[in-house]
Amino acid sequence: MVDALILAEYGIVIPEQDIFYSDEDIAYDPDFDEVKWSEEPLKMDWEEKMQLSEEIEKGKNNKKEEEISFKVNISDKEVRQWVNENVTIQHAKRAE
Protein backbone atom coordinates (compact mmCIF):
# COMPACT_ATOMS: atom_id res chain seq x y z
CA MET A 1 0.00 0.00 0.00
CA VAL A 2 2.79 2.44 0.91
CA ASP A 3 4.57 1.59 -2.34
CA ALA A 4 1.42 2.48 -4.29
CA LEU A 5 1.23 5.84 -2.53
CA ILE A 6 4.88 6.59 -3.26
CA LEU A 7 4.43 5.65 -6.92
CA ALA A 8 1.33 7.85 -7.11
CA GLU A 9 3.38 10.85 -5.95
CA TYR A 10 5.47 10.40 -9.08
CA GLY A 11 2.55 10.00 -11.46
CA ILE A 12 2.36 6.21 -11.54
CA VAL A 13 -1.17 5.32 -10.48
CA ILE A 14 -1.90 1.78 -9.36
CA PRO A 15 -5.59 0.83 -9.69
CA GLU A 16 -7.23 0.29 -6.32
CA GLN A 17 -8.27 -3.26 -7.20
CA ASP A 18 -4.57 -4.12 -7.70
CA ILE A 19 -3.54 -2.98 -4.22
CA PHE A 20 -3.46 -5.78 -1.68
CA TYR A 21 -2.66 -5.53 1.99
CA SER A 22 -3.42 -7.30 5.20
CA ASP A 23 -4.33 -5.56 8.44
CA GLU A 24 -1.83 -7.89 10.12
CA ASP A 25 0.98 -6.25 8.13
CA ILE A 26 0.27 -2.78 9.54
CA ALA A 27 2.90 -1.91 12.12
CA TYR A 28 2.35 0.12 15.25
CA ASP A 29 3.77 3.62 14.83
CA PRO A 30 3.87 5.68 18.02
CA ASP A 31 4.50 8.89 16.05
CA PHE A 32 1.15 8.39 14.37
CA ASP A 33 -0.84 6.17 16.70
CA GLU A 34 -0.12 8.18 19.86
CA VAL A 35 -1.22 11.50 18.37
CA LYS A 36 -4.43 12.97 19.71
CA TRP A 37 -6.20 14.18 16.60
CA SER A 38 -8.64 17.05 16.63
CA GLU A 39 -10.90 18.22 13.89
CA GLU A 40 -10.45 21.85 14.79
CA PRO A 41 -9.00 23.97 12.00
CA LEU A 42 -5.67 25.67 12.48
CA LYS A 43 -6.13 29.20 13.66
CA MET A 44 -3.77 31.15 11.43
CA ASP A 45 -4.08 34.63 10.03
CA TRP A 46 -3.36 35.31 6.35
CA GLU A 47 0.19 36.47 7.02
CA GLU A 48 1.00 33.21 8.84
CA LYS A 49 -0.55 31.21 5.99
CA MET A 50 1.51 33.11 3.41
CA GLN A 51 4.69 32.55 5.43
CA LEU A 52 3.95 28.83 5.78
CA SER A 53 3.25 28.58 2.04
CA GLU A 54 6.57 30.28 1.23
CA GLU A 55 8.45 27.92 3.56
CA ILE A 56 6.82 24.89 1.94
CA GLU A 57 7.66 26.14 -1.57
CA LYS A 58 11.22 26.96 -0.50
CA GLY A 59 11.60 23.41 0.85
CA LYS A 60 10.36 21.96 -2.44
CA ASN A 61 12.86 24.00 -4.43
CA ASN A 62 15.76 22.88 -2.24
CA LYS A 63 15.19 19.19 -2.91
CA LYS A 64 17.47 17.75 -5.54
CA GLU A 65 15.90 15.51 -8.10
CA GLU A 66 17.51 12.13 -8.25
CA GLU A 67 17.85 10.43 -11.60
CA ILE A 68 16.99 6.77 -11.68
CA SER A 69 17.96 4.71 -14.69
CA PHE A 70 16.95 1.20 -15.57
CA LYS A 71 16.78 -0.96 -18.64
CA VAL A 72 13.76 -3.05 -19.55
CA ASN A 73 14.01 -5.78 -22.15
CA ILE A 74 10.67 -6.73 -23.68
CA SER A 75 10.77 -9.79 -25.87
CA ASP A 76 7.08 -9.86 -26.83
CA LYS A 77 6.50 -7.61 -29.86
CA GLU A 78 2.89 -6.74 -28.92
CA VAL A 79 3.83 -5.83 -25.36
CA ARG A 80 6.74 -3.71 -26.63
CA GLN A 81 4.38 -1.92 -29.02
CA TRP A 82 1.87 -1.27 -26.22
CA VAL A 83 4.63 0.11 -23.96
CA ASN A 84 5.86 2.41 -26.72
CA GLU A 85 2.34 3.74 -27.29
CA ASN A 86 1.23 4.05 -23.65
CA VAL A 87 4.25 4.68 -21.43
CA THR A 88 5.98 8.03 -21.29
CA ILE A 89 9.74 7.60 -21.16
CA GLN A 90 11.83 10.67 -20.48
CA HIS A 91 15.50 10.95 -21.43
CA ALA A 92 15.61 7.39 -22.70
CA LYS A 93 15.59 5.44 -25.89
CA ARG A 94 12.35 3.69 -26.82
CA ALA A 95 12.17 -0.11 -26.82
CA GLU A 96 13.31 -1.48 -30.16
N, C-alpha and C positions, 0 to 999 in steps of 0.2 A: 504494500500500500504506500509506504513512504517513497519507494522507488518511483511509483507512478506519479506522485506529487512532484518529485524532483524533476522528472522528465517533462511534466506539464509546464513547469516554470520555463523550460527552454523550448516550448512550442511542440513537444511531442506528446500528443494526447492519447492515452490508453482508454479504450472504451470501458465503461463501468462493468459490463458483463465479463470482461477479461481480467478483472482485478479480484484476486482471491486472497483471503486472509482468515486466520482463526483467532478468536478472542483469546485463546490460550497463548498466542504468540505476542500479545501486547504486554510490554514490560512496565513495571511500576516506575514512574518518574517523579521523584519528590518535587522537582522544580515545577512540574505541571500539576501533579495530583494534590499537592499540599496548598496550592493557591486558593484563597477564598475569593471567588468570583463575584462581582456585583454587576448588575445591569444598569447601573447609573452611568450616564454619560460623563466624559471628562469635562471638567469646568475650566475651559481655557478661553481667554479673550482672543480677538483676531490677531493681535500682535504675537502672542504666544504660538498660535497656529501657524503663522507665517514663518516664525523662527524655526519651529519644528520641521516644517516642510523644507526649508532651506538646508537644514542639517541632514535630513534624509537624502535630498538630492545630492548634496556634497559627498555623502557617504557612498552613493551609487557611482559617482564619477571617479572616486578614488580607487575603486575595485579594478584590478587588472583582469582583462579577459584572458582566459587560458585557452590555448589552442589544443584541440584533441584531434589526433589523426588516427585513422584506422583503415584497413583495406578489407574489402568484402569481395570474395570471389563467388559469382553466381553462375553455376553451370547450366541451369535450365534457361533456355532461350526466352520462353514466355514470361518467366519470373523476372529475368533481366530487363525485358521490354517494359513490364509493368513498373519496375523500380525506376527506370529512366523516365517514364511518363508521370509518375506520381510522387516521387521523392525529390525534394529540393536538396541539392548538394552544392555547398559553397566551397570555393577554392579547391576543387578536386576535379579529377577527370572522370567522366561518365563511364559506366560499365561498358565494356566492349565485347 
